[in-house]
Amino acid sequence: MPYSSVFLSEIIKSFNLEVVYSPGELEKIRIHVADVTRPGLQLAGYYDHFGPDRIQLIGNMEHAYLEKLSSESRRKRLLSLFEKNIPCLILTRDHEAHKELLSVAKKTKIPVLRTHMATSEFMSSLVKYLNVELAPRISMHGVLVEVNGEGILILGESGVGKSETALEIVKRGHRLIADDQVEIRRVSETTLLGRAPEIIRHLIEIRGIGILDVKELYGVSSVKPQENIDFVINLELWDEKKTYDRLGIVDETTDILGIPVPSLTIPVGPGRNLAIIVEAAAINYRVKKMGYNAAKDLVGRVFPGGINT
């Protein structure tokens, strides 16, 4: 699964970074990896296993080390680092940029940025941000809502009633994340994060009415920018020839970006209130996570000694 990139200008905007030196066209510099390096060892001359494509941070220790060096030694150490073609260097805690650092940055045309944040705090926030922005991703046709704290991805063919169900769910006090197109990112080995494309954020399409702005109609509490995908509900038109699971004993999963997500299939027929069903499914999923399964409890009551006895 290919990884994406994020423009350095977007990072500057997101973290309100001060531009100490810019070679120009920061919007063209791309960051491709989520790792961030504090180059203490590199400033001491050790470059084995060094990743030159990582953002470099200068914190208290690195700054103090550079302070103890002579001007010429400081320039040589920094030049060795910058000549590796690093994407940028960020000074934390509002540290001043040494004149040698600025000279080397201008020579190699490497941006130098600054933040007031503590090094560990900034590094943690930046890595978290990059993990989301650079995560493997896909776009799926569906609806993502939050029901009682659970991220529910509703899938199904066009016209099956996904958007109408989402609208009713919002009216019942829950929140919309995305309608029609859901951008899904794999932010860890077990976590999927869903959001709406910016151009259609907070919007929902209802056949016969048109485009509705959920945020404007129902308030800011009715929408959310992103949510983990905890559960998948597949809506399909009722097929009389198909046998549906009536007890819910069989555990289904839907594979998304290599992660199996718990799911179930709900047949859609006349008179079924899908919003209430989805809400109940979300609550039941949460109860199962807490260790109680009503279907298995029923089987235990009917067959106290076990189903094979």
N, C-alpha and C positions, 0 to 999 in steps of 0.2 A: 504494500500500500504506500504510494508516494506521499512524501511530506510536503507541506506548503512552506511559504516564507512570509516574513513580516517586514515591512519597511521600517528603517531606523526612524524616520520622521514620525511614524505612528507610535513608536515607543516613547519618543521625546514628548509627544502630545499627551499620551496616557499617563506618564509619570511627572509631567511638568518639569522636565529637565532643562537646565540652563546650558546653552551652547557656548562653550568657552572658545572653541575654535572649530570652524567649518570650512572644508575645502569647496563647499558649494554642492548643490543638488543632493541634499540628504535624503530626499524622497526617492532617490534611485538606488540607495544602499539597502541591500536585503540581508536579513538575518535568517539563517537556515537551521540553526541548532538551538536547543533550549538550554544547553549547558552554559554556565557562566564561570569565569576563572578569576581568582585573585592571584596575580602573577608574582608572588613572593619568590618562589624558587627560580623563576625565569629571570628576575632582576638580579639574582645571585649567580646566574650563568647556566642553570640546568634547564635544557630544552627537550630532553627525552620525553616522549609521550605527550608533548604539548599540542593542544588543539588551536591552531591559528584562526579558525573560523568562529571562535567564541568571543563574546563580549568580555572585555577585561575591566576589572574593578580595582581601584586603588583606595584602600581603607587606611585606618590608623597605622597598622604595622608596616604596610608597604611605604606609606608616606614618611614614617619615622626612619625607616631604613634608607630611603633616598636622601633624607636630610643629613645623614651622617657621612654621605659620600662627598668627595670633592666634586667641583663643578664638571670637570672633564670626565671623571669616572661616571658621574650621574648621566651625562650626555651619552656616553658609550653604552651604558646598560639600557637606557631607554631606546636608543637607536636600534639595538639588537632586537628588542621587543617589537618595535614599530615596523621594522623591516620584514617581519613575519607576515605582514599584510593583514593585521587584525582589523575587524570591522570598525571598532571604536574603542575608546578608553573612557571610563566614567569615574570621576572623583566623587567619593561620598563625604558626608559630614562637612560639606562646603570647604573642603581643603583647597588651598591656593595651588595653582598650577605653577611649578617651577619654570623659570625662563628656558631652561634646557628642554623641558618637556614640550613647551610651545614651539621651540625651534625645531625639534625633531618632528613634531606633528605637522608643521608646515612643510618640512622637507619631504616627508612621506605621504602627505595629504590624507592623514588619518584624523577623523573627528575626535575632539575632546569635549566631554560633557560633564555636568556637575549636578549633584543633588544634595539637599540638606539632610537627607535621611541617614540613619545609622547603617553601616555596611551590611550587617547580618539581616536587618529588617528589609533593606532594599533588595538584597540578593534573593531572599526568600520570595518577596513579592514579584520580582522580575522573572524568576524561574517559573513560578506558578502561572504568570501571564503568558510566557513563551510556550509552556506546555499546552495551554489551551489554543493559542494562536497557531502553533505549528503541528498540532495533532492531525493524524490521518482523519479524513472526513469524507462523507458522502451526503448527498441530498436525496431525501425520500418524499414521495407524495403521501401526505398524511396530515394529521393534526396532533399537536402536543399540548396537553393541558396538565395543570397541577390540581390534584384532588386530595385534600387532606394531607398535604405534604408529600404525596407520591407523584412522580412524573409519569404520566400515562400517555403513551404513543398510540394513537388510533389509526389503523391502516385499513384499506379497503378500496374497491374499485370506485371510479367516479360515479356519483349519483346514489351511492349507498346510504348517505346521510351523515357523513363525518362532520361536516361544518354545522349542520343543524343540531347535532348532538353536542358539539362544543359550545354552541351558543346557549343551549339550555343548561349546560354544566356551569357556564359563567353566571347565568341568572340564579343558579342555586348557591352562589357564593364562592365558587372556585375561580381559578385563574387560567387565562389563555396565554400560551407561549408562542405558538405558531399555527397558522392555518394554511393549507394547500401544500406549501413546501417547508420541510423541516431540515435544517442544516445540522448534521450529527457529527460530533467529533469524539474520537476515542482518546480521552485525556489520561487514561491509565490502563493497566491490564484488566481492570474490572469495571471501569466507569465510562459511561457514554454521556455526553453533554449535548443537549439540543437547544437550538435557538431559531428564530425566524430570520430570513434574509432582510437586511435593513430596509429595503424598498417596500416590503409588505408587512413590516412590524406593526402589530396591534390591529391589523385589518383582517376581516373575515368576509367570505363571499357566500351569500345565501341566494340560491336560485329563486327568481321571482322578485327579489328585493334589490339585489346588487351588492355593492361593497359597503360594509359597515365598519366604522372605527370603534372598536370595543372600548378603548380607553376613553374616548369622548362620550360614549353612550352610558357606560357603567362606572366610570371613574378609574383612577390610577390603581386602586386595589384589585381591579379585575384582570390585570395583565402582569406579566413578569418577563424580563428580558431573556432568561435562559433557565434551564432546569435539567437535572439528571434524568435519564430515562431509566425508570425502575421496572416498568411493566408495559407489555404490548398487548393491545386488544385488536384482533382482526375481525372486522365486520364483513359479513358476506350475506348475499340474498339467500333466503331460506330455500333449501333444496330438499324436497320431500323424499328423494331417493337416498339421501345421505343420513347416516346415523350419527347423531350428536351425543357427546358425553353429557349425561344427565346428572351425574353425581359429582363430577369434578375431581375424581381420584387420580386420573392420569395427568401428570405434569408435562405441560408443553413448553417449548422454548422457541424463540425466533432469533436467528443468528444475525447480528449486526456488527460489521467490522471485526468479525472473529470472536465476539463476545456473545454467549448464549443468554438472552434476556427472557425471564419468565413471561409466558403469554397464555392467552386463551382465545378461542374463536367463538364469536357470538353471532348466531343466525338472525338476520333482520327480516321481520314479517310485519304485516299490518297489525296495528294496535300495540306494538311493543314500545315501551318508553325507554329508549336507549340511554338517555341521560341518567335515569335512576339505576339502570342496570350497570352502566359504567361506574357510577358512584359506588354501588354495592360491591362491584368487583374490586375496586381500589381499596375499600375498607377490608374486604375479605383477604386481599393480598397482604395487607399490613398485619392482620390477625395471624395469618399463616407464618409471617416472619417472626412473630412473637411466640410461635410454637404450638398454636392450636389450629387443627384442621377439622372442620365440621363433618366433611364426608368420611374421613377415616374414623372419626368418633362414632358416626352412625354405623359403619361397618363393624366396629368393635362392640356396639350394643347388640346388633343382629347376630354376630358370630363371636360370642365371648371367648371361645377357645381358639379362635383363629379361623380364617376363611377356608382353610383346607381340611378342617376336621369334619 
